[in-house]
């Protein structure tokens, strides 16, 4: 299947002309793939489309604050969208079912292998959530508090809470616009960056116990 690179406007046109979308995230899901998928699905639902999200692995409970509010009932889909997935191998357990059948990929990774029928790739974006924010604006999907929280989570996690070199003026501009919603950014950052499981702490303790300084 030849991959066609499409623009933001062409992506919006595809979403408006089609319906019955299933949106795929990558295996070992992070905040960007889940936040992007959730916000896109809710945005499509707001403009009268049917959309639901599939994740190849269990979704960590720490993302419940936005994922639990998504109406996510499966149905017979007609179009397959992959978000934040640079390579089909990242589909994990979904590869057998959806490999070679992706109608649209929305991504920000320059390493994207071009496996989808259509690819909207913005390598200048710090996160796929930036791309989704732009798409929602063009298709005139009204962003609500939950969608804003999902998008902020995607941007925050993929930028290391705005510490990485992929942060741009546009990143801060979009984050600033998301602050206009009731997203509780401080709590999101606490959950994403300052909360660790008991097993994670035990693992770090074992590593530190054997550390050597030279």
N, C-alpha and C positions, 0 to 999 in steps of 0.2 A: 504494500500500500504506500503510494507516494504521499509525502507530507507537504501540505500547503501552509506556508506561513501567512497568517492573516493579521490585520490591524485591529486596533481597539474597536473601531466602528464596524468592521466586518464581523468581529466577535459578537457585538451587540445585535447585529442583524441576524446572525445565526440563532441566537437565543430567542429573539422575538419571533422568528419564522417557524421555529420548531417547538416541540413540547414533549412531555413524558420523559424527563431526564433522570438518569441515575448518576450520581456524583461519587467518584471514587477517591479515597485518600490512600496514602502510601502506608506500607507496613511499619510497625513500630511508630505509631503516629505521634507527631509533635504538635505544638500550638499552631504552626502556620498551616499545615495541611488540614487540621480539624477546623480551625477558625475560618479558613477560606471556604471550605466545603459547607460549613453550617451557614455562613453569611450568604453564600451564593444560593443555596437551597431556599433559604427564607426569602431572599430577594426575588427569586423566580416565583415562589408561591404568592408573593405580594402583587405580582403583575398578572396573576391568573394562570400560571403554569403549574404543572405537577412535577414535583422533584423530591427525591429522597437521597440519603447518603449511605454508602456502604464503606466500612473500614475492615481491612483484612485481619486485623488483630483487635482484641478487646480494647475499648476506649478507656484510658485511665480515669479513675473517678475524679481526679483533680480538675478535669475539664467539664464536670457536671454543671457548673454554674452557667454555661451557655448551651451545652449539648442537650441538656434535659428539656430545654424549652423549644427544641426543634420538633415540628410535626414530621415524623419520620416513618411513615407507613409505606411498605414496599408495594409495587404494582408492576404490571407488564410495561417495561420501559421501551422506548423507541430510540433514544439517543444516550450515548455514554460520554461523560465528561470526566477527565482526570485533572486533579488540581495539585500543584506542587510535587509532581511526579516526573523526575527527569528521565527515567528509564523504566520500561515495562517490568524489569526484574524487581523493581520496588513495589509492585502490586502484591508480592507475596502469594498468599493462598488464592488471590483473585485472578492470578495470571492465566490459569487454565481456562477460566470462564470468559475473561474479557480481553485477553491478549489478541492483538490484531483487530480489535473491534472498537477502538476508542475513536469517537467522532470529533472530539475537541479536547485539547490539552491546554490548560492555562498554567503558566509556569514563569519562574524568574531565574532558573538555573541556566547559565551559559552552556553547561554540559548536556543539555537536553538532547536526546538521541533522535528526535524527530520521528517517533513511532506512531503518532496519531494522524488521522486524516487531515485535521486542521490544528495548527499550533499558534496560540497567541503567547509569544515569549517577550518579556520585558526584562532584559538582563540588567537594566539600570535600577530596577526595583529592589529594595532591601528584602522584601518578602512577597510571596504570592498574594498575601492579603492586600498589599498596595494595588496590585492588578485588579483584584476583586472590587475594591473600593471604587476604582475608576469605572469598571464595568457597570456597577450598580447605579452610578450617577448617569451613565449614558442610556441605560434602559429605563431610567426614571423609576427605579425601585426605592421606595421611601425607607431609609435606614432607621431602625428602632434601637432601643437601648441594648437588646440582646445581640443584635447584629453588630453593633458598635463594639461591644465587649469581645465578641469573637474576632473581629478585625484587629482590635488593639492587641489581643493575645497573640495573634499571628505575627504582627509587626514586632512586638516587644520580645517574643521568644527568639525570633530569627535575627534580631540585632543585639542579643545579649543585654536586653534592657537599655538599648540605645548606646552601647559601648563599642560595637564593632565598626570596622572601617566601611561597611556597606551602607551606613547611615548617610542620608543626603538631606538637603534642605526640604525636598519633597516629603521625606519620611517624617520630619518634624511637623510639616504643614498638615499632613493627613492625621497624624497623632493629635495635633492641636484641634482639628475639626472633630475628632472622636471624643475629645474631652468635653465637648458641648453636650454630650449625652450622659446619662447616669450610669457610668461604667465602673466606678470605684477602682481606678487604676492602681492605687496603692495596695489594695487587697489582691488584685490580679498579680501584681509583681511579687507580693509576699508569697502567694501560692506557687507561682512559677519558679521563683529563684531562692526563696528563703525557707522553704519547707522541705524536709527530707524524711524519708521513711526510716524506720528503725534499722532495716536491713542495710540501707545505704550508709547510715552512720556507722554500723558495725564494720562494713567493708572498708570505709575510710580509716577507721581506727586501726584495722589490721595493716593497711598500707603505711600509715604513719608510724606504727610500732616497728616496722622494718626499714624505715627510711634512713639513709646515710647522707651525711653532709661532707662535701669535699671542697 
